[in-house]
């Protein structure tokens, strides 16, 4: 999993003008790479409870979400596309990680993602 996260994930960051047209090659390629990374995030997080939680959180949240996915989310215009992407990312997160958190708090690795959601 570590090798896949570190060597196989690539989401290009194009100027917003290059990806505003959803039919452009840049936009299509960036979208395919984003959804591929979301699928990998889902697969990595499915190992929760089997592999040590620290390892799963590091690979899934610190590396995949914060290093790759969040950059794409921050560069996606606010609207239905961004909401769909955020919803899919949230759906990947294991519920048990949130059972013992105080109201209004989150995991440290999710602070930046939460700030984006609040926007």
N, C-alpha and C positions, 0 to 999 in steps of 0.2 A: 504494500500500500504506500509506504513511504517513497519508494522509487517512482511509482506512478504520479504521486502528488508533486514530487520535486522535478521530475524529468518530462512528464507527458502533458502537463497542463500548460496551455498557452492561450491567452485571450488577448488579442491585439487591442490596443487603444488607438482608435482613429479619431480624427477631429470630428466634432459633432456634425459638421456640415457633410462629412463623408458618409455618415450613417443615418442621417435624417430620412433619406429616401430608402424605405424598407426594401425596395427591389434592387438596390445597388449591391454589387459584389462584396464590397466592404461590409455592409450591414449584414448580409446573409452569412458571410464567413464568421463575423464576430458573434452573431446569434448562435450559430452551430457550436462554436467553441464554448460559449457561455453555458448552453444547455448540456454539453458534454461534461463540463466541470460540475454542474449541479447533479448530474447523474453519479459522478464519482463521489461527490459529497454525500449523497444518499447512501451509496454503497459503503463508504467508510463508516458512516454513523450507524449503519446496521450492525457493525461489529461491537457496538456498545454492549457491555455485559459479558462479552467473550474475551476481548482484548482489554488490557488495563484502560480505565476511563481516561487517565491523563494522556495516554498515547492517542486515543481516539479524538479527544478534544484538541490536542495539539495539531494533529493532521487535518481534522475536519474544520475546526474553527480558526485556529491561529494561522494555519497555512492556506487552506483552500478558501475559506470564507473571507478572511481579512486580507489576504495577499492578492487574490485573484477576483473573486466574485464581487466583493464590495466595490472595488475600483470600477467595475462595469456598471454596477447599480448606481453609483454616484454620477456616472457619465450618461446614464439613460434618462431622458427627459421624464419629469414627473407626469404620471398619467397611467392609463390602463396597462401598458406594457411593463412599467416599473412595478406596479402593484402585483401583476401576475408573477413576475420574477421573485419578488419578496415573499409572496405566498408560498411558492414552491420551495424556497429556502427554508422558511419556517416549518413547513410540513416535514422536512428531513430531520428536524431536531428531536431527540428522544425526550418524551414528556417527563420521565423520571428525573432529569437534570434540574427540573424546576420545582419539584415537590417541596423541598425544604428551604426555598428562598423566601425572604420577607416580601411582603407586598410592595410593589414599586421598585424592586431590585432585579438584577439579572446577573448572569455569569460575566466575569470580567472580560472574557473573549468576545462577548456580544455587545459591549458598550457602543462601539462605533456603528454597528448594524442597528441597534436600538435608536441611536440618534438619527440615523437615516429614516427609520420608520416613523419617528415623531414628526419629521418634516412632512 
